Amino acid sequence: MQAAIECELRLLDPAVRASRERLEQLLEPGFTEIGSSGARWDRESIVAALTGGAGSASDAVRVSAMTGTLLAPGLVHLTFTTDGPGGRVHRSSLVRRSDAGWRMYFHQGTPAPAA
């Protein structure tokens, strides 16, 4: 479980979010995201947005209330909240272990009221 949490935390690191190579190491080829804006992203579009300046790769967020549930061997569901320049967002991720290590398979962010 801890390895899945560490994968998520690396993906939230602004230095990782600015690196195509590091993002591709942590996202499954079939990665999908439903962003807090409601937009759908695949691996290539989110990597391009974050590394091309269209995203918020330099914006640090504060993470709270992260919990994980083992759904099956090698599959963890993480839930947590972030607070940052874009406001408060409740988040949910599926992270799975592959031959390449722990990688994110799915992510969703839902805007939440301020604390």
C-alpha positions, 0 to 999 in steps of 0.5 A: 500500500505504501508504494502506491501512496508514494507513487501518488505523492511523486505525481503531485511533486511539481518537479515530477509534473514538469518532466515528461520522462518521469510522468510517463514512468508513473502513468500507465499507457492506458491512463485516464483522468476526469479532471476537476474541471470535468475534462477527460484526459488520457496519458498523452494529453495530460503529459503534454499539458503538464510539461507544455506549460498549459497545466499547473506543473509548478503549483504545489498543493497541500495533501490531506486525509490520504487513505488507501484500500487494497482492492485486489493484489497489486491494485490500490484505491487512494482517496485524499484531498488537495488544497492549492491554487485551484482550490480544494479538490477531493481526489480518487486514484487507482494505482496498480503494480505492473512489471514497470512498478507502481503506476497510476491507472485512473484519477478523478478530481471533484471540486469541494467547498473550502474548509 
